[in-house]
Every structure is written in C-alpha cells, then in structure tokens.
Amino acid sequence: MSDLLDINDLRAGYGEAVVIPKMTLQLGESQVLALLGRNGTGKTTLINSIVGVTRRFSGTLKLGGKDITSLRPDQRARAGIGWVPQERNIFRSLTVEENMTAVAQPGPWDVKKIYEMFPRLEERKNNFGNQLSGGEQQMLAIGRALTLNPQVLLLDEPTEGLAPIIVDELLAALGKITRAGGICSIIVEQNAQKILGLADRVVILERGTIVHDATSAALKSDPAVLEHFLGVAGAAGSKNKHAAGTPG
Ligand SMILES: Nc1ncnc2c1ncn2[C@@H]1O[C@H](COP(=O)(O)OP(=O)(O)OP(=O)(O)O)[C@@H](O)[C@H]1O
C-alpha cells in the first residue's frame, strides 16, 4: 500500500515552544488512524501541523507523493487536506448549504451525497450555521470538509460534547465515509473504546512523541496497553480534561 500522507522528521510547536520534537508517520490509502493520548500530549498540535497552522521548525510533509511542506493552510486544503477542527469553525452566518458550496471542489463528494449521509443536514439546508444543534454543527463541519474532496480527513475530537445517540450516528457515518475509499483519516478521540471499532490503527502520543503504534485488533485484545498509556481503559482521560481545564 503506497503512502497517502507522509510526515518525516517533523518538528513543530508554537512560538519558541517545541511540542512535537521529531515525528515520522505514514498513512496509507483508506487507513483510519485513531490518535490517542492524555491531555496536552500534542494530538491537536499534530493535526494542526498537518493543516499548517503551527510553527514548523524542520521536517517535511507529503500528500500523495507531492511535497506540501511549504504550502499555506488554504493551499494545503485545496491540495487535499480536509480538516474538522475541535471548534468546528462553521460559517455561522451562512446557511448549511452555503457552508458546503463555499469550499466545494470537484470529486465524488458533492452536496447530494453528503445529504444522503446526513439527512438532517438536508432538512436544515436553509438554516444558518448559528441555528444548528451541536450534533448538526459537527455533521456540517464533516460535510464541509468532505466537499473539498480531500485525500486526508483530519478530525479533532469529533464526538466531544455530543449526546451518546448522536455520537453513535456520527461514528456510523464516519465508518461509511472511510469505507467509501479514496481517503485516509486521522481521528483524535477521547473515547478509546468507541474509536477502536472504527479505526484500523492506533497511535498513542506522549510529549509529542509516538509511544505506541498498533492495529486496533491488537489493542482490543490487550486492554492493559490502554490502561498503561491512557490511565483509564477506554476513556482516555476525558474526565481529567474538564477538571484540569486543559486547552485543546
Ligand atoms: N496555541 C498554543 N500556543 C502555545 N502552546 C500551545 C498552544 N496550543 C497548545 N499548546 C501547548 O502544546 C501542548 C500540546 O497541546 P495539544 O492541544 O496539542 O495537546 P492535546 O493532546 O491535543 O490535548 P487535549 O487532549 O487537551 O486536546 C500543551 O502543552 C499545550 O499547552
């Protein structure tokens, strides 16, 4: 399997602070990677570094064999980096449909296909971004990233703060999206057990460094690893996050 995303010796952070000292990570087509780790271990920083909104000290990034290291975030988006940030960042004063058509690029994912995936979005297509529930906003953020027809889809805690029934709906949709092929995904998720059912590979970070890289199947049969690296088997410290008020 050829690598769709190829991160090589990436050193990145903010200002003078190095959060990711030296990251090398490759992702093949259709691979779904769950990125886990305790709070503040650099998961969001890694996602943001692929998007291009952190400071890069050194290292390279390639997408589909093309060097994207020197591209700006908007150029990386057009090159095929789809991003669903933790804050969702939907356009609040545009309608659901306008949010998607504003950034659309040609490819298999068009608005019609996204409505098939998320019928709620079609029901709400003339509503403004600021009139949506949290779950609907997240569906829209995913739909908007897909209309770019990305090669890589980056999702930063897509289920955070959503009701369990919406979480299940979203994860089922993400399963369909990733099985449809053509893209690889990185999903940052606090709920390890839920994401193990969707991801085929799991990478655990500590201090911006990969400390464990395994298949989901291997992790499922060895829960002690999750316990060791995340503290709570299956729930990746989600309680600590809010107690500590950690930025993310
Ligand atoms: N904009 C920023 N400027 C400076 N430092 C930052 C910034 N954002 C994050 N950091 C620091 O970078 C480190 C990694 O944070 P990051 O948000 O990447 O971790 P995370 O694993 O995603 O954590 P969480 O689970 O809380 O989202 C932390 O020490 C954090 O304080």
The ligand as an SDF file (V2000), in Angstrom:
LIG
                    3D

 31 33  0  0  0  0  0  0  0  0999 V2000
   -1.5800   27.9950   20.7360 N   0  0  0  0  0  0  0  0  0  0  0  0
   -0.6930   27.4630   21.5880 C   0  0  0  0  0  0  0  0  0  0  0  0
    0.3840   28.1640   21.9870 N   0  0  0  0  0  0  0  0  0  0  0  0
    1.3030   27.6350   22.8370 C   0  0  0  0  0  0  0  0  0  0  0  0
    1.2260   26.3970   23.3510 N   0  0  0  0  0  0  0  0  0  0  0  0
    0.1600   25.6510   22.9970 C   0  0  0  0  0  0  0  0  0  0  0  0
   -0.8430   26.1400   22.0990 C   0  0  0  0  0  0  0  0  0  0  0  0
   -1.7780   25.1530   21.9290 N   0  0  0  0  0  0  0  0  0  0  0  0
   -1.3430   24.1210   22.6850 C   0  0  0  0  0  0  0  0  0  0  0  0
   -0.1960   24.4100   23.3150 N   0  0  0  0  0  0  0  0  0  0  0  0
    0.5750   23.5250   24.2060 C   0  0  0  0  0  0  0  0  0  0  0  0
    1.0120   22.4160   23.4430 O   0  0  0  0  0  0  0  0  0  0  0  0
    0.9460   21.2330   24.2280 C   0  0  0  0  0  0  0  0  0  0  0  0
    0.1300   20.1870   23.4820 C   0  0  0  0  0  0  0  0  0  0  0  0
   -1.2220   20.6440   23.3820 O   0  0  0  0  0  0  0  0  0  0  0  0
   -2.2680   19.9410   22.4290 P   0  0  0  0  0  0  0  0  0  0  0  0
   -3.5090   20.7670   22.4640 O   0  0  0  0  0  0  0  0  0  0  0  0
   -1.6390   19.6530   21.1250 O   0  0  0  0  0  0  0  0  0  0  0  0
   -2.4800   18.5650   23.1930 O   0  0  0  0  0  0  0  0  0  0  0  0
   -3.6580   17.5110   23.0540 P   0  0  0  0  0  0  0  0  0  0  0  0
   -3.0200   16.1800   23.1920 O   0  0  0  0  0  0  0  0  0  0  0  0
   -4.4460   17.7700   21.8310 O   0  0  0  0  0  0  0  0  0  0  0  0
   -4.5070   17.8040   24.3460 O   0  0  0  0  0  0  0  0  0  0  0  0
   -6.0980   17.8070   24.6000 P   0  0  0  0  0  0  0  0  0  0  0  0
   -6.4690   16.3810   24.7530 O   0  0  0  0  0  0  0  0  0  0  0  0
   -6.2200   18.5880   25.8420 O   0  0  0  0  0  0  0  0  0  0  0  0
   -6.7560   18.4710   23.4200 O   0  0  0  0  0  0  0  0  0  0  0  0
    0.3530   21.6210   25.5700 C   0  0  0  0  0  0  0  0  0  0  0  0
    1.4340   21.7900   26.4710 O   0  0  0  0  0  0  0  0  0  0  0  0
   -0.3230   22.9350   25.2830 C   0  0  0  0  0  0  0  0  0  0  0  0
   -0.3290   23.7570   26.4190 O   0  0  0  0  0  0  0  0  0  0  0  0
  1  2  1  0
  2  3  1  0
  2  7  2  0
  3  4  2  0
  4  5  1  0
  5  6  2  0
  6  7  1  0
  6 10  1  0
  7  8  1  0
  8  9  2  0
  9 10  1  0
 10 11  1  0
 11 12  1  0
 11 30  1  0
 12 13  1  0
 13 14  1  0
 13 28  1  0
 14 15  1  0
 15 16  1  0
 16 17  2  0
 16 18  1  0
 16 19  1  0
 19 20  1  0
 20 21  2  0
 20 22  1  0
 20 23  1  0
 23 24  1  0
 24 25  2  0
 24 26  1  0
 24 27  1  0
 28 29  1  0
 28 30  1  0
 30 31  1  0
M  END
$$$$
